[in-house]
Amino acid sequence: MHSSAWYNLGLLLRDEGPMASREVADCFKAASVIKGMEFISSLFFIYKHTMFYFISL
C-alpha cells in the first residue's frame, strides 16, 4: 500500500467540503503512518542485506 494513494485520496475528499473532514483526517493520518512504515521497512531491508553480506564472507 502506498502512502501517496492515501494522501491523494485525502486531497480529493478535502474538496468535498466540511462534511468530509473526518475522512480527510483519517486519510492523511493513514498516509503518515504508512510513510513511516515505508521508512522502517527500507531500514530493515538494508540491515538484512548487510547482515547477509557479512555472514557470507
Buried (B, 14 or more C-beta within 10 A) or exposed (E): EEBEEBBEBBEEBBEEEEEBEEBBEBBBEBBEEBBEEEEEEEEEEEEEEEEEEEEEE
